[in-house]
Amino acid sequence: MTLQRRRPRTGPTALLLALTLCVLSWTPALVQRAQARSTDPVAALTAAAHPLRNTEPGGGTADLRPLGAMAGDATVIGVGEATHGSHEFFANKHRIFRYLVEEKGFTTFALEANWSAGLRINDYVLHGKGDIRQIMREEFQDAYRLWNTREYLDLFTWMRDYNTHHARKVQFTGNDAAYAGPELFDRVTGYARAHHPALLPRLTELYRGQRPAPGASVKETMQALLKQPLAERRAHADRARQALDLLAGQHPGADRRAFDRAVQDARAVAQVAGMYAYDLDDPKGVADCMRYRDEVMAANTAWWQRHTGQKILLSAHNAHVSYVSDNPAQYPKTQGAFLRDRLGAAYVNVRLTFSEGSFNTVDDQGRARPVTVGPAAPGSNEHTLDRVAHRPAWLLDMRSAPRAAKDWLAEARPTRNIGTAYPEPTYMTALGRSYDLLLHIHSVRAADILSES
């Protein structure tokens, strides 16, 4: 009797047998460990995160290329900050802006600062006009005190240096509306004098009492406006709106660009007057004012992008670049939500978080003071984010994160959102529902405040 040697199984039958043996070889302990890995948010976040080499401007930016890919064709990228006074947040935005300028064609840095401040800073950035330290000292006062830092000085001087060596210019704009400087009124009336002189007497009448008093600082002007009776503030807002409508109703003439800029300047004056037309002693008035402010900032950003065609890095607090407010009682709708309404997918936002460190705040006397906090508490978003081992920082596209990470990101947890004052309440934030991208920094230090004199 001849024994026949069986030929090895091949094809689908062999594959099925191999898969069966593989499954049978998994012990219950292995299965449990695999299931734990598949639901562990830290493991999922770590697998999807892109390490960042540093958070300082200068040097190579190859590690930021994933951010460029994540942003895609966005024309406005809103980059947030968890405090208004940490070095790493400001320096990191400077670094991101350099990358976007050099590799993605961006040319504008927009800041949560007044429109008239933006005009003065942009004159320096483009033409070298003025002393940038003096401009910052004069414009960044009161609620904007925390922008008068070494970090922003470094950004503005880099932008000026870039413009002296490149034909394609970078620009700066402010999109906020708490103060209208005298140059803003001069630009409106100057345009009217040159192109529509018959309007000048009426514009002068409408703007009476609204131009800052001679020699008055930004802080003094803002505080004086708040002390005016509500009826007077509302009358100013009505007259500023009339001035805007009067100018906007004219024929633009041959220079459409100059007309559009003059109308926008008049709009900025009206926006500032409108900010003070709310009853700020009434909680509903405060909420309405904050909604108005975020809508104004979004409108000004969209105006700049539409009229210049430039791509913009928009710098603001996390609470402003977000799609969803984590404090709807006081901030009913955010700048990010308004921008998404206007721009759709052309707007992308980035949430910045940190675990521990220091930041500047403003005290009751308007002075900057540093505050230090320890590691984020268990149960908070930052506590889990900081367990991802990448140091000093890492980047994540939350829209395409693994399922375990995406499920974790969809749940609201205590999260640090620190503005100009401290302490503040801890807000409940669902990161994945409010932002597209996440950039986590392990530790931060207070930004370097410049002298006021």
PyMOL commands that set and color helices and strands:
alter all, ss='L'
color gray80, all
select helices_A, chain A and resi 11-24+28-39+41-48+62-71+87-104+115-127+132-139+142-147+150-165+182-195+197-206+218-227+230-248+256-275+283-308+318-321+335-346+381-385+398-400+403-409+431-434
alter helices_A, ss='H'
color red, helices_A
select strands_A, chain A and resi 50-52+76-79+106-114+171-176+311-315+347-362+368-373+393-397+413-415+427-429+437-444
alter strands_A, ss='S'
color yellow, strands_A
deselect
rebuild
show_as cartoon
